[in-house]
Amino acid sequence: MQHLYIELIFIDNFLLDFLLLLLSCRICEKHAHALQLCIGASIGGTYSTIALYMPILTAAPCKIVIAALMCLPAGLIPLRVFFRRLLCFYCVAFLFGGILLSLMLEYGIAPFGQAEAGMPFRIVLLGISVLLLLTECLSKRYNPEVRRRYTLQFTLYGQTIQLQAICDTGNTLCDAMGNGVIAIDRYRLQKCISHEAYHKLLDPARAEIPVRRFLCRTAAGNTELYGFMPAQLILSDKRHNYTAKAYLALGDISPGQDVYALLPAGLQLYPLSTSKEAPHV
């Protein structure tokens, strides 16, 4: 006779959901804190425990709602990123669940909730989760600080351009992969490059670099901003230099204090080696 323990059912499902959420966030290139993952995994573990006594909760609509709630702690805004993360979670759960079920049947691994028989399963899930978390910590990413001023440097058609930038929490522009987009003042860019270079940039057929348009919602309504991605971006404050990869969207920027670029709060910054050339502040 098999004995199932409620606390072990919660632990087993918590570990599995934690791993699925972590994999989903990494595939989507969305950095998630361990606390957010734990909250989402706790929702999944609690659901699995309650569903043991209420089988009606195992219906497909209930699972869809619970999956959305599990992905919610990692962020709801922007909605496009949330739905992409949710779709990624479904795909990872489907693939990983199928592989896991095959291994359990092949090697006779005990199902969830058993004590001694289920220990190898828990050790494997815990080991994989710890390994991924260590990898996440070792490859720690940085984001712009709200009250800090940066110098943004990039090269466009052989010309090096430097703009003063600040972090704007209201800048929610993002590309198709959910990466933040930097908004820069188009008039300032016109003064930094030649007239021919500027019109070449605005022509997608001649731009020679990745370009696209971004939908921007303002108080006056919706508008489109033309954006481009330079080969390399360097951000510098008074202490550190960082590199980043992001589109630059051309708009009307007027925050004052000679600032001509608005950084998204979620922009991923990578420490730049001091041996490389960096802008001077």
PASEBA-1860 file (N, C-alpha, C; in nm, 3 decimals):
! residues 281
1> MQHLYIEL> 0.085/-0.120/0.000/0.000/0.000/0.000/0.088/0.124/0.000 ~ 0.058/0.216/-0.088/0.137/0.338/-0.099/0.081/0.445/-0.006 ~ 0.171/0.509/0.066/0.133/0.616/0.157/0.178/0.749/0.096 ~ 0.084/0.842/0.081/0.114/0.974/0.029/0.110/1.075/0.143 ~ 0.206/1.166/0.144/0.216/1.266/0.248/0.192/1.404/0.186 ~ 0.102/1.477/0.249/0.064/1.608/0.195/0.184/1.700/0.181 ~ 0.269/1.702/0.287/0.384/1.792/0.282/0.481/1.754/0.172 ~ 0.493/1.623/0.143/0.583/1.579/0.036/0.524/1.609/-0.101
9> IFIDNFLL> 0.391/1.601/-0.112/0.328/1.640/-0.238/0.355/1.787/-0.267 ~ 0.344/1.870/-0.163/0.372/2.013/-0.181/0.519/2.035/-0.219 ~ 0.611/1.967/-0.149/0.755/1.985/-0.176/0.791/1.939/-0.316 ~ 0.740/1.823/-0.357/0.771/1.770/-0.490/0.723/1.864/-0.599 ~ 0.599/1.912/-0.587/0.545/2.002/-0.688/0.610/2.139/-0.682 ~ 0.647/2.183/-0.562/0.717/2.311/-0.549/0.850/2.306/-0.623 ~ 0.927/2.199/-0.605/1.056/2.187/-0.672/1.039/2.181/-0.824 ~ 0.940/2.105/-0.868/0.918/2.092/-1.012/0.873/2.226/-1.072
17> DFLLLLLS> 0.778/2.293/-1.008/0.730/2.421/-1.059/0.839/2.528/-1.054 ~ 0.922/2.526/-0.951/1.033/2.620/-0.941/1.127/2.603/-1.060 ~ 1.156/2.478/-1.093/1.246/2.451/-1.205/1.183/2.493/-1.337 ~ 1.055/2.467/-1.355/0.987/2.505/-1.479/0.982/2.657/-1.495 ~ 0.954/2.728/-1.387/0.950/2.874/-1.394/1.089/2.932/-1.422 ~ 1.190/2.874/-1.360/1.326/2.923/-1.382/1.369/2.902/-1.527 ~ 1.339/2.786/-1.582/1.373/2.758/-1.722/1.295/2.852/-1.815 ~ 1.168/2.876/-1.785/1.086/2.963/-1.869/1.141/3.105/-1.871
25> CRICEKHA> 1.178/3.156/-1.755/1.233/3.292/-1.746/1.366/3.304/-1.818 ~ 1.449/3.203/-1.809/1.579/3.210/-1.875/1.565/3.202/-2.026 ~ 1.471/3.118/-2.074/1.450/3.108/-2.218/1.398/3.242/-2.273 ~ 1.312/3.306/-2.198/1.256/3.436/-2.239/1.354/3.551/-2.215 ~ 1.473/3.521/-2.165/1.573/3.623/-2.132/1.518/3.723/-2.033 ~ 1.439/3.675/-1.944/1.382/3.759/-1.839/1.445/3.720/-1.706 ~ 1.520/3.813/-1.646/1.583/3.785/-1.518/1.477/3.789/-1.408 ~ 1.463/3.680/-1.333/1.365/3.671/-1.225/1.437/3.646/-1.093
33> HALQLCIG> 1.393/3.710/-0.989/1.451/3.689/-0.858/1.401/3.558/-0.800 ~ 1.483/3.500/-0.712/1.448/3.373/-0.651/1.318/3.384/-0.572 ~ 1.293/3.501/-0.510/1.170/3.519/-0.434/1.048/3.510/-0.525 ~ 1.056/3.570/-0.644/0.945/3.563/-0.738/0.920/3.419/-0.781 ~ 1.028/3.346/-0.806/1.012/3.206/-0.845/0.952/3.123/-0.731 ~ 0.993/3.152/-0.609/0.941/3.078/-0.494/0.791/3.103/-0.475 ~ 0.748/3.228/-0.497/0.605/3.260/-0.484/0.525/3.185/-0.589 ~ 0.574/3.187/-0.713/0.505/3.115/-0.819/0.502/2.965/-0.795
41> ASIGGTYS> 0.615/2.908/-0.749/0.620/2.765/-0.721/0.531/2.728/-0.603 ~ 0.519/2.817/-0.506/0.431/2.792/-0.391/0.285/2.786/-0.435 ~ 0.249/2.871/-0.531/0.112/2.866/-0.585/0.087/2.731/-0.650 ~ 0.185/2.683/-0.728/0.171/2.554/-0.793/0.167/2.439/-0.694 ~ 0.253/2.444/-0.592/0.253/2.339/-0.491/0.124/2.334/-0.411 ~ 0.071/2.451/-0.376/-0.056/2.457/-0.302/-0.171/2.405/-0.387 ~ -0.171/2.442/-0.515/-0.276/2.394/-0.606/-0.273/2.242/-0.616 ~ -0.155/2.184/-0.632/-0.144/2.038/-0.646/-0.191/1.968/-0.519
49> TIALYMPI> -0.163/2.026/-0.404/-0.205/1.965/-0.278/-0.357/1.969/-0.262 ~ -0.418/2.084/-0.296/-0.564/2.097/-0.286/-0.633/2.009/-0.390 ~ -0.574/2.002/-0.511/-0.635/1.922/-0.618/-0.638/1.774/-0.583 ~ -0.553/1.731/-0.492/-0.554/1.591/-0.450/-0.687/1.555/-0.384 ~ -0.748/1.652/-0.316/-0.875/1.628/-0.248/-0.994/1.680/-0.328 ~ -0.965/1.761/-0.430/-1.073/1.815/-0.515/-1.037/1.790/-0.660 ~ -1.062/1.671/-0.711/-1.021/1.634/-0.847/-1.076/1.727/-0.955 ~ -1.185/1.797/-0.925/-1.242/1.887/-1.026/-1.144/1.997/-1.065
57> LTAAPCKI> -1.051/2.027/-0.975/-0.952/2.132/-1.003/-0.848/2.090/-1.106 ~ -0.846/1.961/-1.140/-0.750/1.913/-1.240/-0.798/1.937/-1.383 ~ -0.914/1.998/-1.399/-0.965/2.028/-1.533/-0.874/2.127/-1.603 ~ -0.872/2.122/-1.736/-0.782/2.206/-1.815/-0.799/2.355/-1.788 ~ -0.923/2.409/-1.779/-0.936/2.554/-1.751/-0.871/2.594/-1.619 ~ -0.884/2.509/-1.516/-0.821/2.539/-1.386/-0.670/2.542/-1.398 ~ -0.613/2.449/-1.474/-0.468/2.444/-1.491/-0.417/2.568/-1.565 ~ -0.494/2.615/-1.662/-0.453/2.735/-1.736/-0.450/2.857/-1.644
65> VIAALMCL> -0.553/2.870/-1.560/-0.559/2.983/-1.466/-0.445/2.976/-1.365 ~ -0.419/2.857/-1.312/-0.312/2.841/-1.213/-0.176/2.870/-1.275 ~ -0.154/2.827/-1.399/-0.027/2.856/-1.466/-0.007/3.007/-1.481 ~ -0.116/3.079/-1.514/-0.106/3.225/-1.526/-0.073/3.288/-1.391 ~ -0.134/3.237/-1.284/-0.103/3.289/-1.150/0.040/3.259/-1.111 ~ 0.093/3.146/-1.152/0.231/3.111/-1.120/0.330/3.203/-1.190 ~ 0.296/3.246/-1.311/0.385/3.335/-1.387/0.368/3.481/-1.346 ~ 0.262/3.512/-1.274/0.231/3.650/-1.239/0.338/3.717/-1.151
73> PAGLIPLR> 0.395/3.650/-1.050/0.495/3.717/-0.965/0.617/3.768/-1.041 ~ 0.648/3.709/-1.157/0.764/3.754/-1.235/0.736/3.884/-1.308 ~ 0.611/3.932/-1.307/0.578/4.059/-1.370/0.463/4.047/-1.467 ~ 0.371/4.144/-1.463/0.256/4.146/-1.552/0.272/4.248/-1.664 ~ 0.348/4.353/-1.638/0.368/4.460/-1.736/0.509/4.451/-1.793 ~ 0.523/4.460/-1.927/0.417/4.471/-2.027/0.346/4.337/-2.051 ~ 0.221/4.344/-2.093/0.139/4.223/-2.111/0.198/4.130/-2.215 ~ 0.259/4.186/-2.318/0.315/4.102/-2.424/0.424/4.011/-2.369
81> VFFRRLLC> 0.506/4.063/-2.280/0.612/3.982/-2.219/0.552/3.876/-2.128 ~ 0.446/3.914/-2.054/0.381/3.818/-1.963/0.323/3.701/-2.041 ~ 0.251/3.728/-2.150/0.191/3.620/-2.228/0.297/3.534/-2.297 ~ 0.407/3.595/-2.338/0.514/3.515/-2.397/0.577/3.424/-2.292 ~ 0.594/3.477/-2.170/0.647/3.395/-2.061/0.552/3.281/-2.027 ~ 0.421/3.310/-2.029/0.322/3.207/-2.000/0.323/3.099/-2.107 ~ 0.332/3.139/-2.234/0.339/3.041/-2.342/0.464/2.956/-2.331 ~ 0.574/3.021/-2.295/0.700/2.948/-2.276/0.688/2.848/-2.162
89> FYCVAFLF> 0.617/2.887/-2.056/0.596/2.797/-1.942/0.518/2.674/-1.985 ~ 0.413/2.692/-2.067/0.336/2.578/-2.117/0.425/2.484/-2.198 ~ 0.508/2.541/-2.286/0.595/2.458/-2.370/0.697/2.382/-2.286 ~ 0.760/2.452/-2.191/0.859/2.386/-2.106/0.793/2.277/-2.022 ~ 0.674/2.306/-1.968/0.604/2.207/-1.886/0.567/2.085/-1.968 ~ 0.525/2.107/-2.093/0.487/1.996/-2.179/0.609/1.908/-2.212 ~ 0.719/1.972/-2.253/0.837/1.896/-2.290/0.903/1.830/-2.169 ~ 0.924/1.910/-2.064/0.990/1.857/-1.945/0.903/1.752/-1.877
97> GGILLSLM> 0.770/1.777/-1.875/0.680/1.680/-1.813/0.681/1.547/-1.886 ~ 0.687/1.553/-2.020/0.693/1.429/-2.097/0.822/1.352/-2.072 ~ 0.932/1.425/-2.068/1.061/1.359/-2.041/1.062/1.299/-1.901 ~ 1.010/1.374/-1.805/1.008/1.327/-1.666/0.921/1.202/-1.651 ~ 0.805/1.203/-1.716/0.716/1.087/-1.707/0.782/0.964/-1.769 ~ 0.851/0.983/-1.880/0.920/0.870/-1.944/1.028/0.812/-1.853 ~ 1.104/0.900/-1.788/1.210/0.852/-1.698/1.150/0.780/-1.577 ~ 1.039/0.833/-1.525/0.977/0.769/-1.410/0.926/0.629/-1.444
105> LEYGIAPF> 0.870/0.613/-1.564/0.821/0.482/-1.607/0.937/0.388/-1.639 ~ 1.044/0.443/-1.698/1.157/0.360/-1.738/1.234/0.305/-1.619 ~ 1.257/0.391/-1.521/1.341/0.352/-1.407/1.260/0.324/-1.280 ~ 1.130/0.321/-1.292/1.046/0.287/-1.177/1.053/0.387/-1.064 ~ 1.068/0.515/-1.097/1.072/0.619/-0.994/0.934/0.639/-0.936 ~ 0.926/0.651/-0.805/0.797/0.662/-0.737/0.729/0.793/-0.772 ~ 0.595/0.797/-0.775/0.523/0.921/-0.801/0.537/1.020/-0.687 ~ 0.479/1.137/-0.708/0.490/1.245/-0.609/0.424/1.204/-0.477
113> GQAEAGMP> 0.481/1.254/-0.368/0.418/1.239/-0.237/0.464/1.123/-0.154 ~ 0.547/1.033/-0.209/0.596/0.921/-0.131/0.725/0.958/-0.059 ~ 0.752/0.890/0.049/0.864/0.927/0.136/0.997/0.877/0.080 ~ 1.042/0.760/0.124/1.173/0.710/0.085/1.183/0.685/-0.065 ~ 1.075/0.631/-0.124/1.080/0.596/-0.266/1.093/0.718/-0.356 ~ 1.041/0.832/-0.310/1.047/0.952/-0.392/1.169/1.039/-0.367 ~ 1.258/0.997/-0.277/1.375/1.078/-0.244/1.467/1.103/-0.362 ~ 1.499/1.002/-0.447/1.586/1.030/-0.563/1.529/1.139/-0.654
121> FRIVLLGI> 1.398/1.137/-0.669/1.332/1.238/-0.753/1.355/1.377/-0.697 ~ 1.340/1.393/-0.566/1.358/1.524/-0.503/1.503/1.570/-0.513 ~ 1.595/1.477/-0.495/1.737/1.513/-0.502/1.773/1.563/-0.641 ~ 1.721/1.497/-0.744/1.749/1.538/-0.882/1.694/1.677/-0.909 ~ 1.567/1.702/-0.873/1.507/1.833/-0.896/1.579/1.942/-0.818 ~ 1.611/1.912/-0.693/1.681/2.011/-0.610/1.820/2.040/-0.667 ~ 1.890/1.937/-0.712/2.023/1.957/-0.769/2.021/2.041/-0.894 ~ 1.925/2.015/-0.983/1.915/2.093/-1.108/1.881/2.238/-1.076
129> SVLLLLTE> 1.787/2.259/-0.982/1.746/2.395/-0.945/1.862/2.473/-0.885 ~ 1.938/2.410/-0.795/2.053/2.476/-0.732/2.158/2.510/-0.837 ~ 2.182/2.418/-0.930/2.281/2.442/-1.035/2.242/2.561/-1.122 ~ 2.114/2.570/-1.160/2.069/2.682/-1.241/2.074/2.813/-1.164 ~ 2.042/2.809/-1.033/2.049/2.930/-0.953/2.192/2.979/-0.938 ~ 2.285/2.885/-0.920/2.426/2.924/-0.911/2.473/2.987/-1.042 ~ 2.431/2.929/-1.152/2.465/2.988/-1.283/2.407/3.127/-1.296 ~ 2.284/3.145/-1.247/2.219/3.276/-1.251/2.295/3.379/-1.168
137> CLSKRYNP> 2.341/3.337/-1.051/2.414/3.428/-0.963/2.550/3.464/-1.020 ~ 2.618/3.365/-1.080/2.750/3.390/-1.135/2.744/3.482/-1.257 ~ 2.633/3.477/-1.329/2.616/3.564/-1.446/2.522/3.679/-1.412 ~ 2.541/3.737/-1.296/2.452/3.843/-1.248/2.450/3.962/-1.344 ~ 2.332/4.013/-1.363/2.314/4.127/-1.452/2.277/4.251/-1.371 ~ 2.307/4.364/-1.429/2.283/4.491/-1.362/2.182/4.572/-1.441 ~ 2.112/4.660/-1.372/2.015/4.749/-1.435/2.047/4.894/-1.398 ~ 2.004/4.988/-1.480/2.031/5.130/-1.448/1.963/5.172/-1.318
145> EVRRRYTL> 2.029/5.260/-1.244/1.972/5.315/-1.122/1.894/5.442/-1.155 ~ 1.782/5.458/-1.088/1.689/5.564/-1.123/1.751/5.703/-1.108 ~ 1.822/5.728/-1.000/1.874/5.863/-0.973/2.015/5.885/-1.025 ~ 2.066/5.793/-1.101/2.204/5.804/-1.149/2.205/5.855/-1.294 ~ 2.305/5.935/-1.324/2.320/5.990/-1.459/2.428/5.911/-1.533 ~ 2.402/5.881/-1.659/2.494/5.800/-1.739/2.534/5.874/-1.866 ~ 2.645/5.831/-1.922/2.685/5.874/-2.055/2.666/5.756/-2.149 ~ 2.584/5.776/-2.249/2.556/5.672/-2.348/2.644/5.696/-2.470
153> QFTLYGQT> 2.721/5.595/-2.507/2.811/5.607/-2.623/2.782/5.495/-2.722 ~ 2.775/5.530/-2.850/2.761/5.430/-2.955/2.821/5.486/-3.082 ~ 2.847/5.398/-3.177/2.908/5.436/-3.305/2.806/5.417/-3.415 ~ 2.790/5.518/-3.499/2.695/5.513/-3.609/2.761/5.564/-3.735 ~ 2.778/5.476/-3.832/2.841/5.508/-3.959/2.978/5.574/-3.939 ~ 3.055/5.517/-3.849/3.191/5.564/-3.826/3.203/5.682/-3.732 ~ 3.092/5.736/-3.687/3.095/5.850/-3.596/3.059/5.805/-3.454 ~ 3.140/5.844/-3.357/3.114/5.811/-3.217/3.026/5.919/-3.155
161> IQLQAICD> 2.916/5.877/-3.098/2.817/5.969/-3.043/2.803/5.945/-2.894 ~ 2.800/6.054/-2.817/2.780/6.046/-2.673/2.661/6.132/-2.633 ~ 2.572/6.073/-2.556/2.453/6.143/-2.508/2.440/6.123/-2.358 ~ 2.397/6.226/-2.288/2.368/6.213/-2.146/2.234/6.142/-2.130 ~ 2.230/6.048/-2.036/2.111/5.965/-2.021/2.075/5.949/-1.873 ~ 1.946/5.926/-1.849/1.897/5.893/-1.716/1.800/5.776/-1.729 ~ 1.774/5.710/-1.618/1.680/5.599/-1.616/1.539/5.653/-1.594 ~ 1.447/5.616/-1.682/1.309/5.661/-1.675/1.218/5.539/-1.654
169> TGNTLCDA> 1.157/5.529/-1.536/1.070/5.415/-1.507/0.944/5.416/-1.594 ~ 0.914/5.529/-1.655/0.798/5.537/-1.744/0.826/5.487/-1.884 ~ 0.952/5.459/-1.914/0.988/5.407/-2.046/0.964/5.256/-2.046 ~ 0.850/5.215/-2.102/0.814/5.072/-2.107/0.830/5.014/-2.246 ~ 0.902/5.084/-2.334/0.925/5.032/-2.469/1.008/4.904/-2.461 ~ 0.974/4.806/-2.542/1.052/4.683/-2.548/1.041/4.624/-2.688 ~ 1.140/4.543/-2.726/1.139/4.481/-2.858/1.062/4.350/-2.853 ~ 1.069/4.273/-2.961/0.991/4.150/-2.970/1.035/4.045/-2.868
177> MGNGVIAI> 1.157/4.055/-2.818/1.207/3.959/-2.720/1.187/4.008/-2.577 ~ 1.124/4.123/-2.561/1.100/4.175/-2.427/1.215/4.256/-2.370 ~ 1.319/4.281/-2.449/1.431/4.362/-2.402/1.397/4.510/-2.409 ~ 1.446/4.586/-2.312/1.417/4.727/-2.305/1.473/4.805/-2.423 ~ 1.405/4.914/-2.459/1.446/5.001/-2.569/1.479/5.138/-2.513 ~ 1.590/5.195/-2.556/1.634/5.328/-2.512/1.573/5.434/-2.604 ~ 1.509/5.532/-2.546/1.454/5.643/-2.624/1.554/5.757/-2.627 ~ 1.588/5.806/-2.746/1.683/5.916/-2.760/1.616/6.029/-2.839
185> DRYRLQKC> 1.668/6.150/-2.821/1.614/6.267/-2.887/1.659/6.271/-3.033 ~ 1.564/6.271/-3.125/1.599/6.265/-3.266/1.667/6.392/-3.314 ~ 1.629/6.508/-3.258/1.692/6.634/-3.300/1.838/6.640/-3.256 ~ 1.865/6.586/-3.138/2.004/6.582/-3.090/2.088/6.490/-3.178 ~ 2.030/6.376/-3.220/2.104/6.285/-3.308/2.133/6.351/-3.441 ~ 2.039/6.431/-3.494/2.061/6.501/-3.620/2.181/6.595/-3.612 ~ 2.203/6.654/-3.494/2.316/6.745/-3.478/2.449/6.671/-3.465 ~ 2.442/6.542/-3.428/2.565/6.465/-3.404/2.618/6.396/-3.529
193> ISHEAYHK> 2.532/6.377/-3.630/2.576/6.310/-3.752/2.540/6.397/-3.872 ~ 2.593/6.360/-3.986/2.569/6.439/-4.106/2.426/6.421/-4.156 ~ 2.384/6.514/-4.240/2.248/6.508/-4.297/2.231/6.381/-4.380 ~ 2.334/6.344/-4.457/2.325/6.224/-4.540/2.316/6.099/-4.454 ~ 2.393/6.094/-4.346/2.392/5.978/-4.258/2.257/5.962/-4.189 ~ 2.196/6.074/-4.152/2.067/6.068/-4.083/1.959/6.014/-4.177 ~ 1.956/6.060/-4.301/1.855/6.013/-4.396/1.883/5.869/-4.438 ~ 2.008/5.831/-4.438/2.042/5.690/-4.466/1.989/5.600/-4.355
201> LLDPARAE> 1.999/5.649/-4.231/1.949/5.572/-4.117/1.798/5.552/-4.124 ~ 1.726/5.653/-4.173/1.581/5.647/-4.179/1.529/5.564/-4.296 ~ 1.619/5.520/-4.382/1.580/5.437/-4.497/1.617/5.291/-4.466 ~ 1.519/5.206/-4.434/1.550/5.067/-4.397/1.630/4.992/-4.504 ~ 1.613/5.030/-4.630/1.684/4.961/-4.737/1.832/4.996/-4.739 ~ 1.869/5.112/-4.684/2.009/5.155/-4.686/2.072/5.164/-4.547 ~ 1.997/5.134/-4.444/2.045/5.158/-4.307/2.167/5.073/-4.270 ~ 2.176/4.949/-4.322/2.288/4.859/-4.297/2.296/4.809/-4.154
209> IPVRRFLC> 2.200/4.844/-4.071/2.193/4.796/-3.933/2.047/4.759/-3.905 ~ 2.021/4.678/-3.801/1.883/4.640/-3.770/1.798/4.762/-3.737 ~ 1.682/4.773/-3.800/1.588/4.884/-3.774/1.448/4.825/-3.760 ~ 1.363/4.893/-3.689/1.223/4.854/-3.675/1.145/4.969/-3.610 ~ 1.014/4.956/-3.610/0.928/5.058/-3.549/0.867/5.004/-3.420 ~ 0.848/5.094/-3.324/0.794/5.057/-3.195/0.669/5.138/-3.167 ~ 0.565/5.070/-3.120/0.441/5.137/-3.084/0.458/5.203/-2.948 ~ 0.428/5.330/-2.940/0.444/5.406/-2.816/0.309/5.469/-2.779
217> RTAAGNTE> 0.268/5.448/-2.655/0.142/5.506/-2.605/0.172/5.632/-2.525 ~ 0.114/5.742/-2.565/0.134/5.870/-2.498/-0.002/5.927/-2.458 ~ 0.003/6.040/-2.390/-0.121/6.106/-2.348/-0.202/6.153/-2.469 ~ -0.133/6.182/-2.578/-0.201/6.229/-2.698/-0.252/6.114/-2.785 ~ -0.218/5.991/-2.749/-0.261/5.875/-2.827/-0.143/5.786/-2.863 ~ -0.166/5.692/-2.954/-0.062/5.599/-2.996/0.018/5.658/-3.113 ~ 0.147/5.631/-3.109/0.235/5.675/-3.217/0.343/5.570/-3.238 ~ 0.414/5.580/-3.348/0.522/5.487/-3.379/0.655/5.559/-3.373
225> LYGFMPAQ> 0.753/5.494/-3.313/0.888/5.547/-3.306/0.981/5.460/-3.390 ~ 1.063/5.524/-3.469/1.160/5.452/-3.553/1.283/5.421/-3.468 ~ 1.327/5.297/-3.472/1.440/5.256/-3.389/1.547/5.183/-3.469 ~ 1.668/5.184/-3.416/1.781/5.115/-3.478/1.868/5.055/-3.368 ~ 1.947/4.955/-3.403/2.035/4.890/-3.307/2.180/4.904/-3.352 ~ 2.260/4.985/-3.282/2.402/4.997/-3.316/2.478/4.871/-3.276 ~ 2.598/4.857/-3.328/2.676/4.736/-3.302/2.709/4.721/-3.155 ~ 2.736/4.832/-3.086/2.772/4.824/-2.945/2.726/4.950/-2.873
233> LILSDKRH> 2.677/4.931/-2.752/2.639/5.040/-2.664/2.726/5.035/-2.540 ~ 2.771/5.151/-2.497/2.850/5.160/-2.374/2.784/5.265/-2.284 ~ 2.757/5.227/-2.162/2.703/5.318/-2.061/2.805/5.336/-1.952 ~ 2.822/5.460/-1.909/2.923/5.489/-1.809/2.869/5.587/-1.707 ~ 2.895/5.559/-1.579/2.870/5.656/-1.474/3.006/5.699/-1.417 ~ 3.006/5.757/-1.301/3.133/5.805/-1.246/3.219/5.694/-1.189 ~ 3.161/5.573/-1.178/3.236/5.464/-1.116/3.259/5.344/-1.206 ~ 3.162/5.311/-1.292/3.170/5.188/-1.368/3.133/5.212/-1.514
241> NYTAKAYL> 3.179/5.117/-1.596/3.145/5.115/-1.738/3.072/4.985/-1.768 ~ 2.967/4.996/-1.849/2.886/4.879/-1.884/2.865/4.875/-2.035 ~ 2.840/4.755/-2.083/2.797/4.737/-2.221/2.655/4.685/-2.221 ~ 2.580/4.714/-2.326/2.441/4.673/-2.335/2.407/4.650/-2.482 ~ 2.298/4.577/-2.503/2.249/4.553/-2.639/2.102/4.591/-2.641 ~ 2.069/4.695/-2.716/1.932/4.744/-2.717/1.909/4.830/-2.841 ~ 1.782/4.841/-2.877/1.743/4.934/-2.983/1.739/5.076/-2.927 ~ 1.765/5.173/-3.015/1.751/5.314/-2.981/1.634/5.368/-3.061
249> ALGDISPG> 1.532/5.417/-2.991/1.412/5.469/-3.058/1.419/5.621/-3.063 ~ 1.391/5.677/-3.181/1.398/5.821/-3.201/1.266/5.885/-3.161 ~ 1.274/5.982/-3.069/1.154/6.051/-3.023/1.186/6.193/-2.981 ~ 1.090/6.257/-2.919/1.107/6.393/-2.867/1.134/6.384/-2.718 ~ 1.260/6.398/-2.679/1.301/6.385/-2.540/1.333/6.523/-2.485 ~ 1.266/6.560/-2.377/1.292/6.691/-2.318/1.285/6.686/-2.165 ~ 1.364/6.600/-2.099/1.363/6.598/-1.953/1.443/6.711/-1.890 ~ 1.519/6.786/-1.972/1.600/6.896/-1.920/1.737/6.851/-1.876
257> QDVYALLP> 1.819/6.948/-1.829/1.953/6.922/-1.778/2.042/6.853/-1.881 ~ 2.026/6.890/-2.008/2.108/6.835/-2.117/2.100/6.684/-2.127 ~ 1.987/6.626/-2.092/1.966/6.482/-2.103/1.891/6.454/-2.233 ~ 1.947/6.362/-2.313/1.889/6.335/-2.444/1.859/6.187/-2.465 ~ 1.863/6.107/-2.359/1.833/5.964/-2.371/1.765/5.916/-2.243 ~ 1.663/5.832/-2.259/1.590/5.775/-2.146/1.610/5.624/-2.145 ~ 1.668/5.574/-2.039/1.696/5.431/-2.027/1.578/5.360/-1.961 ~ 1.540/5.243/-2.010/1.436/5.166/-1.941/1.492/5.104/-1.814
265> AGLQLYPL> 1.409/5.093/-1.712/1.456/5.040/-1.584/1.502/4.896/-1.596 ~ 1.447/4.822/-1.692/1.483/4.681/-1.706/1.597/4.655/-1.802 ~ 1.667/4.760/-1.846/1.778/4.741/-1.939/1.888/4.658/-1.873 ~ 1.935/4.556/-1.941/2.038/4.469/-1.886/2.176/4.526/-1.918 ~ 2.253/4.549/-1.812/2.388/4.603/-1.824/2.490/4.497/-1.786 ~ 2.599/4.492/-1.860/2.705/4.396/-1.833/2.834/4.473/-1.804 ~ 2.901/4.445/-1.692/3.025/4.516/-1.660/3.127/4.505/-1.773 ~ 3.186/4.617/-1.804/3.282/4.624/-1.914/3.423/4.622/-1.857
273> STSKEAPH> 3.509/4.542/-1.918/3.648/4.533/-1.874/3.714/4.670/-1.884 ~ 3.794/4.704/-1.785/3.861/4.835/-1.783/3.965/4.848/-1.893 ~ 4.005/4.734/-1.950/4.105/4.739/-2.056/4.047/4.788/-2.188 ~ 3.909/4.783/-2.198/3.844/4.830/-2.320/3.816/4.978/-2.313 ~ 3.802/5.035/-2.430/3.775/5.178/-2.436/3.637/5.208/-2.383 ~ 3.624/5.308/-2.300/3.496/5.345/-2.243/3.484/5.495/-2.243 ~ 3.365/5.549/-2.244/3.347/5.692/-2.244/3.389/5.755/-2.115 ~ 3.436/5.877/-2.122/3.477/5.950/-2.004/3.363/6.040/-1.959
281> V> 3.337/6.041/-1.830/3.230/6.123/-1.774/3.289/6.244/-1.707
END
